[in-house]
Amino acid sequence: MSEDGEIPRTESAETPLFQSRTTEIGEWLDAAEGLTLGLDFDGTLAAIGADPEETEIHPDSRTAVEQLVDHPNVSVTVISGRELSDVVERVGIDGIDYAGNHGLEMRIDGEMEVHPDAVAARSAIEKLCADIRTELDHVPGCFVEEKGVTASVHFRQTPEEHVEEVIATVEALSEAADEEIHVVSGKQIREIRPDVDWDKGRVVSRLDERAPEGWRTMYVGDDTTDEDAFRAVQPSGLGILVGDRETDADYRVEGHEQVPSLLEWLAARATTSER
Ligand SMILES: O=P(O)(O)OC[C@H]1O[C@H](O[C@H]2O[C@H](CO)[C@@H](O)[C@H](O)[C@H]2O)[C@H](O)[C@@H](O)[C@@H]1O
């Protein structure tokens, strides 16, 4: 660690494995008064699969998060691209905070809130979903997940020769929509979002602002939409990528299979720490 308590950042191409740096990460944790922990859902707490309806939190991650919740100096928030009600149901842990639709919807301290500008665009998103469904009805494996204030167009199960058409259609129909709509890439999906300046990084910054003095923030996620959060935790926080690619995260674990042991390590460390 440097004298000001920050861990020196590395080039993204050489992001070190979390497991190889537990000593310095432990020191970083010990230097904090408390931990604000942000966790992505799909690809992090749960494995990526063909059907988003079938996705479940890994049972060992659930147990580790439940242990973290019991610690008074740890605050956990699950921050997902899924609709808030969906991610709350799939995680199902009381005593933590949740952000859905990349933070356009939040449940903090049990209080629900939805970004007002996103609410205003809801009907435009609804109409766009209907148009995409009609236009792409003939494409096998392509489906639209309506999430209220956003939507995801899935093509994980779509034959390669149709993928370009899916992406081009989503972009063209979004461009032609009555309201300003943004199309954002995710893992084998295109997300349709309202014109609201909000992302997972903004959620993390908000959590930072409400954390007690001296607390530090860690964020764990796998997707490109998690990069906003990795940047937002800098300079004093830590970002942990699930996977291996160019990233602004500080450390990485190889895959979602390693997330339970990362959380178990944190839970054990939080409990034994003298904070
Ligand atoms: O922010 P996240 O919690 O990671 O949510 C991002 C998106 O996750 C889901 O889609 C992804 O997972 C699916 C199930 O494993 C997979 O089939 C799909 O290809 C992935 O992109 C979810 O369905 C989306 O709504 C979320 O935006």
Ligand as a Chemical Component Dictionary entry (heavy atoms), coordinates in Angstrom:
data_LIG
# 
_chem_comp.id                   LIG 
_chem_comp.type                 NON-POLYMER 
_chem_comp.pdbx_formal_charge   0 
_chem_comp.three_letter_code    LIG 
# 
loop_
_chem_comp_atom.comp_id 
_chem_comp_atom.atom_id 
_chem_comp_atom.alt_atom_id 
_chem_comp_atom.type_symbol 
_chem_comp_atom.charge 
_chem_comp_atom.model_Cartn_x 
_chem_comp_atom.model_Cartn_y 
_chem_comp_atom.model_Cartn_z 
_chem_comp_atom.pdbx_ordinal 
LIG O1  O1  O 0 -26.304 -6.198  -13.783 1  
LIG P1  P1  P 0 -26.589 -7.672  -13.800 2  
LIG O2  O2  O 0 -27.186 -8.177  -12.527 3  
LIG O3  O3  O 0 -25.375 -8.453  -14.200 4  
LIG O4  O4  O 0 -27.688 -7.856  -14.919 5  
LIG C1  C1  C 0 -27.327 -7.719  -16.302 6  
LIG C2  C2  C 0 -28.339 -8.450  -17.150 7  
LIG O5  O5  O 0 -28.423 -9.784  -16.625 8  
LIG C3  C3  C 0 -29.363 -10.662 -17.237 9  
LIG O6  O6  O 0 -28.874 -11.037 -18.525 10 
LIG C4  C4  C 0 -27.655 -11.768 -18.433 11 
LIG O7  O7  O 0 -27.884 -12.991 -17.718 12 
LIG C5  C5  C 0 -28.785 -13.908 -18.384 13 
LIG C6  C6  C 0 -28.999 -15.105 -17.468 14 
LIG O8  O8  O 0 -27.782 -15.712 -17.125 15 
LIG C7  C7  C 0 -28.191 -14.301 -19.749 16 
LIG O9  O9  O 0 -29.046 -15.224 -20.412 17 
LIG C8  C8  C 0 -27.964 -13.046 -20.584 18 
LIG O10 O10 O 0 -27.335 -13.380 -21.802 19 
LIG C9  C9  C 0 -27.092 -12.051 -19.814 20 
LIG O11 O11 O 0 -26.916 -10.826 -20.513 21 
LIG C10 C10 C 0 -30.730 -10.043 -17.286 22 
LIG O12 O12 O 0 -31.604 -10.878 -18.011 23 
LIG C11 C11 C 0 -30.700 -8.629  -17.858 24 
LIG O13 O13 O 0 -31.970 -8.027  -17.736 25 
LIG C12 C12 C 0 -29.702 -7.801  -17.064 26 
LIG O14 O14 O 0 -29.643 -6.480  -17.588 27 
# 
loop_
_chem_comp_bond.comp_id 
_chem_comp_bond.atom_id_1 
_chem_comp_bond.atom_id_2 
_chem_comp_bond.value_order 
_chem_comp_bond.pdbx_ordinal 
LIG O1  P1  DOUB 1  
LIG P1  O2  SING 2  
LIG P1  O3  SING 3  
LIG P1  O4  SING 4  
LIG O4  C1  SING 5  
LIG C1  C2  SING 6  
LIG C2  O5  SING 7  
LIG C2  C12 SING 8  
LIG O5  C3  SING 9  
LIG C3  O6  SING 10 
LIG C3  C10 SING 11 
LIG O6  C4  SING 12 
LIG C4  O7  SING 13 
LIG C4  C9  SING 14 
LIG O7  C5  SING 15 
LIG C5  C6  SING 16 
LIG C5  C7  SING 17 
LIG C6  O8  SING 18 
LIG C7  O9  SING 19 
LIG C7  C8  SING 20 
LIG C8  O10 SING 21 
LIG C8  C9  SING 22 
LIG C9  O11 SING 23 
LIG C10 O12 SING 24 
LIG C10 C11 SING 25 
LIG C11 O13 SING 26 
LIG C11 C12 SING 27 
LIG C12 O14 SING 28 
# 
